[in-house]
């Protein structure tokens, strides 16, 4: 994204360091993400968006050779460089490969430590640090390529997953449940009426215990009724009380509790099948600790 941007390479370094020093990384089956085939990305995105991002990447490479700028601006918060195309393909590819591995029974669940994030990317627009919607692609892939009938998406990022909603709104094969701070970027989701969406906008400074109560009251009954065959998680950790991009009050124990409740539903209805993919989280220490808590529950550590 460029120097000084919160969506920075150090985010993955912080996660990696935390998994190393706590020993959690030693217990994991670690795999490198492949590039996603464009035909699978186009399950969730318009072909023109994919072609546009690819073309911009080629143009950037040509401009740099001619002494031009190293970054291209997508929106006021989002820019790309010559490496973004490959990174975005691998971020989506991680979610697809994790879906394949989980459905093949090679692992019960998977966490994708990827950049760039995805849940703001709409069907025909990249925005909000996001280029391709990694989890929406994986959910569509599970339905279209593996012929599942029902999947759920859980989003606990501090920001509303407008891109995911744009892609899956009205598709009754997918149930999406989320909470997010409102009002806050992208200032959407609070007035959704689609039958396959459970959006819970909450005010700034809402604490973890209040979020837990809302989840028990609003998420869990809908998930239990829906009986998803697989669950996908937009795992944003910027709802942490130490994260400056939002003003919610969650801590690591809240992420562990949310993950356990999702896992309980998955074990009842989905054969334990979960694919989680990193979204937000910009305070490096809080991000690393929260991811550790999330992974410990997923991996039964």
C-alpha positions as CSV (number, residue, x, y, z in Angstrom):
1,X,0.0,0.0,0.0
2,X,3.0,2.3,0.5
3,X,5.1,3.6,3.4
4,X,3.3,4.3,6.6
5,X,0.1,2.5,5.6
6,X,-1.6,0.4,8.3
7,X,-2.1,-2.5,5.9
8,X,1.6,-3.3,5.9
9,X,3.9,-6.3,5.6
10,X,4.7,-6.1,9.3
11,X,1.2,-7.5,10.0
12,X,2.2,-11.0,8.8
13,X,5.6,-10.7,10.4
14,X,4.0,-10.0,13.8
15,X,1.7,-13.1,13.4
16,X,4.6,-15.3,12.3
17,X,6.8,-14.1,15.3
18,X,4.0,-14.7,17.8
19,X,3.3,-18.2,16.5
20,X,7.1,-18.9,16.7
21,X,7.7,-17.7,20.2
22,X,4.6,-19.3,21.7
23,X,5.3,-22.7,19.9
24,X,1.8,-22.6,18.3
25,X,3.4,-22.7,14.9
26,X,5.1,-26.0,15.6
27,X,1.7,-27.7,15.9
28,X,0.4,-26.5,12.5
29,X,0.4,-28.1,9.0
30,X,1.8,-25.1,7.2
31,X,1.4,-24.7,3.4
32,X,2.3,-22.0,0.9
33,X,-0.6,-20.5,-1.0
34,X,-0.9,-21.1,-4.7
35,X,-2.2,-18.6,-7.2
36,X,-6.0,-18.7,-7.7
37,X,-7.1,-19.5,-11.2
38,X,-8.9,-16.5,-12.7
39,X,-11.9,-18.6,-13.6
40,X,-12.4,-19.2,-9.9
41,X,-11.9,-15.5,-9.0
42,X,-14.6,-14.8,-11.5
43,X,-17.1,-16.9,-9.5
44,X,-17.4,-13.8,-7.3
45,X,-16.1,-10.9,-9.4
46,X,-16.9,-9.4,-12.8
47,X,-14.4,-10.2,-15.5
48,X,-13.8,-6.5,-16.2
49,X,-12.6,-6.0,-12.6
50,X,-10.1,-8.9,-12.8
51,X,-8.9,-7.7,-16.2
52,X,-8.6,-4.1,-14.9
53,X,-6.4,-5.0,-12.0
54,X,-4.3,-7.2,-14.1
55,X,-3.9,-4.4,-16.7
56,X,-3.0,-1.9,-14.1
57,X,-0.3,-4.2,-12.8
58,X,1.2,-4.5,-16.3
59,X,1.0,-0.8,-16.8
60,X,2.8,-0.2,-13.5
61,X,5.6,-2.4,-14.5
62,X,6.0,-0.5,-17.8
63,X,5.8,2.8,-16.0
64,X,8.5,1.9,-13.5
65,X,10.9,0.9,-16.3
66,X,10.3,4.3,-17.8
67,X,11.0,6.0,-14.4
68,X,7.3,6.4,-13.5
69,X,5.5,6.0,-10.1
70,X,5.8,2.8,-8.1
71,X,2.1,2.9,-6.9
72,X,-1.3,3.2,-8.5
73,X,-4.1,4.7,-6.5
74,X,-7.4,2.6,-6.4
75,X,-9.2,4.8,-3.9
76,X,-8.0,7.3,-1.2
77,X,-7.1,4.4,1.1
78,X,-6.0,1.8,-1.3
79,X,-3.0,1.6,-3.7
80,X,-1.2,-1.2,-5.6
81,X,2.3,-1.8,-6.8
82,X,3.8,-4.4,-9.2
83,X,3.6,-7.1,-6.6
84,X,-0.1,-6.6,-5.7
85,X,-1.5,-8.8,-8.5
86,X,0.6,-11.8,-7.4
87,X,-0.2,-11.2,-3.7
88,X,-3.9,-10.9,-4.4
89,X,-3.9,-14.1,-6.5
90,X,-2.2,-15.9,-3.7
91,X,-4.5,-14.5,-1.0
92,X,-7.5,-15.8,-2.9
93,X,-5.6,-19.0,-3.8
94,X,-5.0,-19.6,-0.1
95,X,-8.7,-19.6,0.6
96,X,-9.4,-21.9,-2.3
97,X,-6.6,-24.3,-1.5
98,X,-7.8,-24.4,2.2
99,X,-11.3,-25.2,1.0
100,X,-10.0,-28.1,-1.1
101,X,-7.9,-29.4,1.7
102,X,-10.7,-29.2,4.3
103,X,-13.3,-30.8,2.0
104,X,-10.8,-33.6,1.1
105,X,-10.5,-34.4,4.8
106,X,-6.8,-33.5,4.9
107,X,-7.5,-31.2,7.8
108,X,-10.6,-30.2,9.9
109,X,-10.1,-26.5,9.5
110,X,-7.6,-23.9,8.2
111,X,-6.5,-20.3,8.8
112,X,-5.1,-18.3,5.9
113,X,-2.6,-15.6,7.0
114,X,-2.8,-13.5,3.9
115,X,-2.5,-10.0,2.5
116,X,-4.2,-8.2,0.9
117,X,-7.5,-8.7,2.8
118,X,-10.7,-9.1,0.9
119,X,-14.1,-8.3,2.5
120,X,-14.5,-4.8,1.1
121,X,-13.9,-5.9,-2.5
122,X,-17.3,-5.8,-4.3
123,X,-18.2,-7.8,-7.3
124,X,-17.1,-5.0,-9.7
125,X,-15.0,-2.7,-7.4
126,X,-11.7,-3.0,-5.4
127,X,-11.7,-0.8,-2.3
128,X,-10.8,-0.5,1.3
129,X,-7.4,-2.2,1.1
130,X,-9.0,-5.1,-0.8
131,X,-8.7,-6.3,-4.4
132,X,-10.4,-9.7,-4.5
133,X,-12.8,-11.0,-1.9
134,X,-11.0,-14.0,-0.7
135,X,-13.8,-15.5,1.5
136,X,-16.6,-14.8,-1.0
137,X,-14.5,-16.5,-3.7
138,X,-14.0,-19.5,-1.5
139,X,-17.6,-19.7,-0.5
140,X,-18.7,-19.6,-4.1
141,X,-16.0,-22.1,-5.0
142,X,-17.4,-24.6,-2.4
143,X,-20.8,-24.3,-3.8
144,X,-20.0,-24.4,-7.5
145,X,-16.9,-26.7,-7.7
146,X,-17.6,-29.0,-4.7
147,X,-21.4,-28.8,-5.0
148,X,-22.2,-28.0,-1.4
149,X,-25.8,-26.8,-0.9
150,X,-25.4,-24.5,2.1
151,X,-22.4,-22.5,3.5
152,X,-22.1,-19.8,6.1
153,X,-19.9,-16.7,6.3
154,X,-19.0,-15.2,9.7
155,X,-17.5,-11.8,9.7
156,X,-16.2,-10.3,13.0
157,X,-14.1,-7.4,11.5
158,X,-14.8,-3.9,13.0
159,X,-15.8,-2.7,9.6
160,X,-18.9,-4.0,7.7
161,X,-18.0,-6.5,5.0
162,X,-19.8,-4.5,2.2
163,X,-18.0,-6.4,-0.5
164,X,-19.0,-9.8,0.7
165,X,-22.6,-8.6,1.1
166,X,-22.6,-7.2,-2.4
167,X,-21.5,-10.5,-3.8
168,X,-23.7,-12.9,-1.8
169,X,-26.8,-10.8,-1.0
170,X,-29.9,-12.7,-2.1
171,X,-28.0,-16.0,-2.6
172,X,-29.9,-18.2,-0.2
173,X,-27.3,-20.9,-0.4
174,X,-25.1,-18.6,1.7
175,X,-26.0,-17.2,5.2
176,X,-23.8,-14.3,6.3
177,X,-23.7,-13.2,9.9
178,X,-21.6,-10.3,11.1
179,X,-21.2,-7.5,13.6
180,X,-19.5,-4.2,13.0
181,X,-19.1,-0.7,14.4
182,X,-21.6,1.8,13.1
183,X,-21.2,4.5,12.0
184,X,-17.7,3.6,10.6
185,X,-16.2,3.0,7.1
186,X,-17.7,1.9,4.7
187,X,-20.9,3.3,6.3
188,X,-23.1,0.4,5.1
189,X,-24.8,-2.7,6.3
190,X,-27.1,-1.0,8.9
191,X,-30.1,-1.0,6.6
192,X,-29.8,-4.4,4.9
193,X,-33.1,-6.4,4.5
194,X,-31.8,-9.4,2.5
195,X,-33.1,-12.7,4.0
196,X,-29.6,-14.3,4.0
197,X,-27.9,-11.5,6.0
198,X,-27.7,-11.1,9.8
199,X,-26.0,-7.8,10.3
200,X,-25.5,-6.4,13.8
201,X,-24.3,-2.8,13.8
202,X,-23.1,-1.8,17.2
203,X,-22.0,1.6,18.6
204,X,-18.4,2.6,19.4
205,X,-17.0,1.4,22.7
206,X,-19.2,-1.8,22.7
207,X,-17.4,-4.3,24.8
208,X,-16.9,-8.0,24.3
209,X,-19.5,-9.3,26.7
210,X,-22.2,-7.3,24.9
211,X,-21.0,-8.7,21.6
212,X,-21.1,-12.2,23.0
213,X,-24.7,-11.7,24.1
214,X,-25.7,-10.5,20.6
215,X,-24.0,-13.5,19.0
216,X,-25.9,-15.9,21.3
217,X,-29.2,-14.1,20.6
218,X,-28.9,-13.3,16.9
219,X,-26.1,-15.4,15.2
220,X,-26.4,-18.8,16.8
221,X,-30.1,-19.5,16.2
222,X,-29.8,-18.5,12.5
223,X,-26.7,-20.7,12.0
224,X,-28.3,-23.6,13.8
225,X,-31.5,-23.3,11.7
226,X,-29.4,-22.9,8.5
227,X,-27.2,-26.0,9.1
228,X,-24.3,-25.0,7.0
229,X,-22.2,-27.7,5.4
230,X,-19.1,-25.5,5.8
231,X,-18.3,-22.2,7.6
232,X,-16.0,-19.5,6.3
233,X,-14.7,-16.7,8.6
234,X,-13.7,-13.2,7.7
235,X,-11.3,-12.9,10.6
236,X,-10.7,-9.3,11.2
237,X,-9.1,-8.4,14.5
238,X,-9.5,-4.6,14.4
239,X,-12.4,-4.9,16.9
240,X,-9.7,-5.2,19.5
241,X,-9.7,-2.4,22.1
242,X,-6.1,-1.6,21.3
243,X,-6.7,-1.1,17.5
244,X,-6.9,2.6,16.4
245,X,-8.9,1.9,13.2
246,X,-12.0,1.2,15.3
247,X,-13.4,1.9,18.7
248,X,-14.8,-1.5,19.9
249,X,-13.7,-3.2,23.1
250,X,-12.9,-6.8,22.3
251,X,-9.8,-8.7,23.7
252,X,-8.1,-12.0,22.9
253,X,-10.5,-14.0,25.1
254,X,-13.5,-12.7,23.1
255,X,-12.0,-13.9,19.9
256,X,-11.3,-17.3,21.4
257,X,-14.9,-17.4,22.6
258,X,-16.3,-16.4,19.2
259,X,-14.1,-19.0,17.5
260,X,-15.3,-21.7,19.9
261,X,-19.0,-20.9,19.3
262,X,-18.4,-21.0,15.5
263,X,-16.5,-24.3,16.0
264,X,-19.4,-25.7,18.0
265,X,-21.8,-25.0,15.2
266,X,-19.4,-26.5,12.6
267,X,-19.0,-29.7,14.6
268,X,-22.8,-30.1,14.8
269,X,-23.6,-29.3,11.2
270,X,-20.5,-29.0,9.1
271,X,-18.3,-32.0,10.1
272,X,-16.0,-29.4,11.7
273,X,-15.2,-27.8,8.4
274,X,-14.0,-24.2,8.7
275,X,-11.8,-21.9,6.6
276,X,-10.8,-18.7,8.2
277,X,-9.0,-15.9,6.3
278,X,-7.3,-12.8,7.8
279,X,-9.0,-9.5,7.3
280,X,-8.3,-6.4,9.4
281,X,-6.1,-5.9,12.5
282,X,-3.6,-3.1,12.6
283,X,-2.2,-2.9,16.1
284,X,0.6,-5.4,15.6
285,X,0.8,-6.7,19.1
286,X,-3.0,-7.0,19.5
287,X,-3.3,-8.6,16.1
288,X,-0.7,-11.2,16.8
289,X,-2.1,-12.1,20.2
290,X,-5.7,-12.3,18.8
291,X,-4.6,-14.5,15.9
292,X,-2.9,-16.8,18.3
293,X,-6.1,-17.1,20.4
294,X,-8.1,-17.8,17.3
295,X,-5.7,-20.5,16.0
296,X,-5.4,-22.1,19.4
297,X,-9.2,-22.8,19.4
298,X,-9.2,-23.9,15.8
299,X,-6.3,-26.3,16.4
300,X,-7.5,-27.5,19.8
301,X,-4.3,-26.3,21.5
